[in-house]
Amino acid sequence: MELPLPELADGGLKDRPRWELYRLLGEPVRLRLLALVAEDELTVGELSELLGESQPNASRHAAQLKQAGLIAMRKQGTRALVSLSEHASKDPVVRDALTSGHALCTADGSVRRVAEIVAQREASGREFFARPKNGSADASPSELLPYVAAFASLLPDRDLAIDVGTGDGLLLDVLAPAYKRVIAIDQSEAQLERARARAASRRFSNVELVLGSIEREATTHKLAGKADLVFASRMLHHAARPADLVKKLARLCRAPSDAHDEGGALVIVDYAHHEDESMREQADVWLGFEPRELMKFARDAGIASPRVVSLPQPTRGPDAHLGWQALVGRVSQKSK
């Protein structure tokens, strides 16, 4: 007796003969593709490299699996990202196929390369930010610093702020007058030199500059659970795995000390979703984010009452035409 596939999405193999599913999963390339996207969401280009297939072949196999409802595909500009469908693994035949595909990918080493391939998304960003920049950092008006300090008196907790991905240190003009201690982290020595020059010119004695990456445990393990504020500006669209980055940022925030304490705050500034492919020349991995994506990142990271707010756009610069937004919330529960 042939059974339908009630677990799979409409438009797939639902209500079709079971033998069609067996035929679809009888191809080793499709088995491997299925197992790889079960590991992580991957672009067709990344799948092509991992499978050792041409992009047209990888696209063709992915399209067949998508038609069957076994994988999901979403567009990011001109790129197609592929992931395992939410309900695919509920079917026993698909579960068996995933096991077989994982064994094939383990044997050929491709499953071990997934993390490496995903990390390559950030390689262009590291190269981009390490390039020498002409000129020095713009000076802010001399009266800005006392104004910021005056506003900061309204903040409840101002012991430690962490500026992740500080770049040339522009945000130090806001954080240093407001907080007793500021730790600014960046993985580019060239960028930190600019931040160091900015801090020296402003005579900020409460700023500590750290060369390192939030992705490396050695950089952040001493800071976990210590910050009253964690601020990350325009980092998320450079991250290989933005959801994981939000979790790592959340871990830096301190937990509430009592029932009246809201815990450490997290502010992430990034672009709204857009379709400007030219931003990839600025080492952008993602073309911004939808608010619902940011909200999911926040909930998965244990951020309480998160919200996404629209921000004014800058008046100049290569990203002045893009929408800006901020994900804000407090880590009042243990982050995942």
C-alpha positions in Angstrom: 0.0 0.0 0.0 1.4 3.4 -1.0 1.2 6.1 1.7 1.1 9.9 1.3 3.6 12.2 2.9 1.4 14.3 5.3 4.5 15.8 7.0 5.9 17.5 3.9 4.8 20.9 2.7 2.1 21.3 0.0 3.6 21.3 -3.5 6.1 18.6 -2.6 5.6 14.8 -2.6 2.4 15.1 -0.5 -0.2 12.8 -1.9 2.3 11.4 -4.5 3.4 7.7 -4.5 6.1 6.7 -2.1 8.2 5.3 -4.8 8.8 8.8 -6.1 10.5 9.7 -2.8 12.6 6.5 -3.0 13.7 7.4 -6.5 14.5 11.0 -5.5 16.7 9.9 -2.6 18.4 7.1 -4.6 20.9 9.6 -5.9 24.1 9.9 -3.8 24.6 13.6 -4.7 21.1 14.5 -3.4 21.7 12.4 -0.3 24.9 14.4 0.4 23.3 17.7 -0.4 20.5 16.9 2.1 22.9 16.0 4.8 25.0 19.1 4.3 22.1 21.6 4.5 21.0 19.7 7.7 24.3 20.9 9.2 23.9 24.5 8.2 22.2 26.9 5.8 24.4 27.0 2.7 24.5 28.9 -0.5 24.3 27.0 -3.8 27.9 28.1 -4.5 29.0 26.7 -1.1 27.2 23.5 -1.8 28.8 23.3 -5.2 32.3 23.5 -3.6 31.4 20.9 -0.9 29.9 18.5 -3.3 32.5 18.8 -6.0 29.8 19.6 -8.5 29.3 22.5 -10.9 26.9 25.2 -9.7 24.3 24.3 -12.4 24.3 20.6 -11.2 24.1 21.7 -7.5 21.2 24.0 -8.4 19.4 21.2 -10.4 19.7 18.7 -7.5 18.6 21.4 -5.0 15.6 22.3 -7.2 14.4 18.7 -7.2 14.7 18.4 -3.4 12.9 21.8 -3.0 10.0 20.6 -5.3 9.7 17.6 -3.1 9.4 19.8 0.0 12.6 18.4 1.5 14.6 21.7 1.5 13.8 25.4 1.7 15.4 28.1 -0.4 15.5 31.8 0.2 17.0 34.6 -1.7 19.6 37.1 -0.5 20.1 39.4 -3.5 21.4 37.2 -6.3 22.4 34.3 -3.9 20.1 31.4 -3.0 20.5 30.0 0.5 19.4 26.4 1.1 18.3 24.7 4.4 16.6 21.6 5.4 12.8 22.0 5.5 11.3 22.2 9.0 9.2 19.1 8.7 11.3 17.0 6.4 13.1 14.9 9.0 9.7 13.8 10.5 9.4 11.3 7.6 11.2 8.0 8.4 12.4 7.6 4.9 14.0 11.1 4.9 15.5 10.4 8.4 17.1 7.3 6.9 18.3 9.3 3.9 19.9 11.9 6.2 21.7 9.2 8.1 23.0 7.7 4.8 23.9 11.1 3.5 25.8 12.1 6.6 27.8 8.8 6.4 28.8 9.7 2.8 29.7 13.3 3.8 31.8 12.0 6.7 33.6 9.6 4.4 34.5 12.2 1.9 35.3 14.9 4.5 32.7 17.4 3.3 30.8 17.5 6.6 33.9 18.6 8.4 34.4 21.4 5.9 31.0 23.0 6.5 32.3 25.2 9.3 35.3 26.2 7.3 33.2 27.1 4.2 30.8 29.2 6.4 33.7 30.9 8.0 35.0 31.9 4.6 32.0 34.3 4.3 33.9 36.6 6.7 37.3 36.4 5.0 36.6 39.3 2.7 35.4 41.4 5.7 38.7 40.8 7.6 40.7 41.8 4.5 38.5 44.8 3.8 38.8 46.3 7.3 42.6 45.6 7.5 43.2 47.8 4.5 44.9 51.1 5.3 42.5 54.1 5.2 43.6 57.6 4.1 43.1 60.4 6.6 42.4 60.5 10.3 39.2 60.0 12.2 36.8 62.9 12.0 36.8 65.1 15.1 33.6 65.7 16.9 32.6 69.1 18.3 34.4 69.7 21.6 31.1 70.3 23.4 29.7 66.9 22.5 31.5 65.0 25.2 30.1 66.9 28.2 26.6 66.8 26.6 26.9 63.0 26.4 28.0 62.8 30.0 25.0 64.9 31.0 22.6 62.6 29.2 24.3 59.6 30.7 23.3 60.6 34.2 19.9 59.2 33.3 21.2 55.7 32.8 20.7 53.3 35.7 23.9 51.2 35.4 27.1 52.7 34.0 30.0 50.5 35.2 31.1 48.7 32.0 30.2 49.1 28.3 31.6 46.8 25.7 32.0 48.1 22.1 32.2 45.0 19.9 33.7 45.7 16.5 34.7 49.2 17.5 36.4 50.0 14.1 38.0 53.4 14.2 36.4 54.1 17.6 33.6 56.5 16.6 31.3 55.1 19.3 33.9 55.9 22.0 32.8 59.5 21.8 29.4 58.4 23.2 30.4 55.5 25.5 33.6 56.9 27.2 31.9 60.0 28.7 28.9 57.8 29.8 30.5 54.8 31.4 33.1 54.3 34.1 34.9 51.7 31.9 34.8 50.9 28.2 36.3 47.9 26.5 36.5 48.2 22.7 37.2 45.0 20.8 38.2 44.7 17.1 40.0 42.0 15.1 41.9 44.5 12.9 45.1 46.1 14.3 44.8 48.9 11.7 41.3 49.8 13.0 42.5 49.7 16.6 45.3 52.1 15.8 42.7 54.6 14.6 40.6 54.0 17.7 43.7 54.4 19.9 44.4 57.7 18.2 40.8 58.9 18.7 40.9 57.9 22.4 44.2 59.7 22.9 43.0 62.8 21.2 39.9 62.9 23.5 42.0 62.0 26.5 39.8 59.0 27.4 41.6 57.3 30.2 38.8 54.8 30.8 39.1 53.0 27.5 40.7 49.6 27.1 41.4 48.4 23.5 41.4 44.7 22.8 42.7 43.0 19.7 40.6 39.9 19.1 37.3 38.5 17.8 34.0 38.0 19.6 34.1 34.6 17.8 37.2 33.5 19.9 36.6 32.3 23.4 40.0 33.6 24.5 38.9 37.1 23.7 35.7 37.2 25.6 35.6 34.5 28.4 36.8 37.0 31.1 34.0 39.4 30.0 31.1 37.0 30.0 28.3 38.3 32.2 30.0 41.5 33.1 28.6 44.3 30.8 25.9 46.8 31.7 25.8 47.5 28.0 27.0 45.6 24.9 26.9 47.6 21.7 27.6 46.2 18.2 27.3 48.4 15.3 27.0 47.0 11.7 28.6 43.7 12.6 25.7 41.4 12.0 25.7 41.6 8.2 29.4 40.6 8.1 28.9 37.5 10.3 29.0 34.0 8.9 26.3 33.0 11.3 24.4 36.1 12.6 22.2 34.1 15.0 25.3 32.7 16.7 26.8 36.2 16.9 23.8 37.5 18.7 24.1 34.7 21.3 27.7 35.5 21.9 27.0 39.2 22.3 24.2 38.4 24.8 26.6 36.3 26.9 28.6 39.4 27.6 25.7 41.1 29.3 25.3 40.7 33.1 22.4 39.0 34.6 20.0 40.8 37.0 21.2 41.1 40.6 17.7 41.2 42.1 14.1 41.5 41.2 14.3 45.2 40.5 17.4 44.9 38.2 16.6 44.5 34.5 20.1 43.1 33.7 22.6 44.2 31.0 21.4 45.8 27.8 22.2 44.8 24.3 22.1 47.1 21.3 22.8 45.8 17.8 22.7 48.3 14.9 22.4 47.0 11.4 20.8 47.5 8.0 17.2 46.8 7.1 16.8 44.2 4.4 17.8 45.6 1.0 18.7 44.3 -2.5 21.8 46.4 -3.2 24.3 43.7 -4.4 27.1 46.4 -4.6 27.3 46.3 -0.8 29.1 43.0 -1.2 32.1 45.0 -2.3 32.1 46.4 1.3 32.5 42.8 2.5 28.8 42.4 3.4 27.8 38.7 3.8 24.1 39.5 4.2 22.0 42.2 2.6 20.5 43.4 5.8 17.8 41.7 7.9 14.0 41.7 8.3 12.8 42.7 11.7 11.3 39.2 12.2 14.8 37.7 11.6 16.3 40.0 14.3 13.5 39.2 16.7 14.1 35.4 16.3 17.8 35.9 16.8 17.0 37.8 20.0 14.6 35.2 21.4 17.0 32.4 20.7 19.7 34.3 22.6 17.5 34.7 25.7 16.9 38.5 25.3 13.9 39.6 27.2 11.3 41.9 25.6 13.4 42.5 22.4 12.3 45.2 20.0 13.5 46.5 16.6 13.5 50.2 16.1 14.0 52.2 12.9 17.0 54.6 13.0 17.7 57.8 11.1 19.9 57.2 8.0 23.3 58.9 7.8 23.6 61.8 5.4 26.7 60.5 3.7 28.8 57.4 3.1 28.4 54.2 1.0 25.5 53.0 3.1 23.6 56.3 3.4 20.9 55.0 1.0 20.1 52.0 3.2 17.6 51.7 6.0 19.1 51.5 9.5 17.6 49.7 12.5 18.5 48.6 16.0 17.7 45.4 17.9 17.5 46.3 21.6 16.7 44.4 24.7 18.0 43.2 28.1 19.4 39.9 29.0 17.3 39.2 32.0 17.6 35.4 31.6 20.5 33.1 31.0 21.5 33.4 27.3 21.7 30.2 25.3 
